[in-house]
Amino acid sequence: MKVVFAGTPEFAACALRALIAAGCEIPLVLTQPDRPAGRGMQLQASSVKQVALEHGIDVLQPLSLRTDSKDPQRALEAEAAHERLVSCEYDVMVVAAYGLILPRSTLDIAPCINIHGSLLPRWRGAAPIHRAIENGDRETGVTIMGMEEGLDTGPMMLIERVAIEDADTTGSLHDTLAALGARMIVEALHRLAQGELPATPQPEEGVTYAAKISKDEAKLDFHLPALDLWRKVRAFNPFPGAQGTVNGTAIKIWGAELADGAGQPGQVLSADAQGIVIACGEGALRLLQLQKPGGKRLAAAEFLKGFALAGLAFE
């Protein structure tokens, strides 16, 4: 089976590696343009591009696939990309966290199958893993779906469930779902080749949308219940990192757990080797891992050696 692959981050790279290992013929990979990253803000290739280059696969990085773009440069790139796709004469396009909308002109070339990190129709959109944890879901999973023009509205082909554990962060759950999605897409293509991959329309009930995560969401409001804040700390690890402010200093909070205690929201109730207990609108939160600007992530005991918190409050 001849497969064109479209994806960008590590979630997608896991699937690409699996397809290569399974012996799929991949004549072309689409991924986002190189972006500045790291402290030096040097241009860096996406995880998917790095895998493709390691295996000698041609890479295409258009800014857009929409030939009707009002930006002349984007329209030209999109037209060139479309011509390249048509010339590939591939059997199927596999898409995973690509980051660009596939227009009808692309969807019409060959069947397009997407790897989505949620139990559709719950959490359609850009940040399904973050939102599942933030909202206290007890399970999530991966859906292999046929693509259409709507936002993650296509028919479901395969679906598998995974429990969300109390210790899970977006980082750990991402890795679990990436591995699951990689295994599932190999199975899906095998079944597709055998003509044994039926598609079921998504139910109309239970639709939710996972909006893209913004850095503005990182600041914790300690007037909220501790349960909500605990979920946010886990959901925003590793990006964008939950944040509290003490005496004008922004502190990243990477680990926390629910605790007993009551007081004014944001008040530091205790600060010792076991953690830093903060009063919330309901209940309390024990901070376990923190990071001050320019510093490293530290366990609470180490953090307190260089940043006294007793008697203070988080804003």
Secondary structure, DSSP 8 states (H G I E B T S, - for coil): -EEEEEE-SHHHHHHHHHHHHTT-EEEEEE----EEETTTTEEE--HHHHHHHHTT-EEE--S---TT-SSHHHHHHHHHHHHHHHHH--SEEEEES--S---HHHHTTS-EEEEESS-TTTTEES-HHHHHHHTT-SEEEEEEEE--SSTT-S-EEEEEEEE--TT--HHHHHHHHHHHHHHHHHHHHHHHHTT----B---STT--EE----GGGGB--TTSBHHHHHHHHHHTTTTT-EEEEETTEEEEEEEEEEE----STTBEEEEETTEEEEE-SBSEEEEEEEE-TTS--EEHHHHHHHS--TT-B--
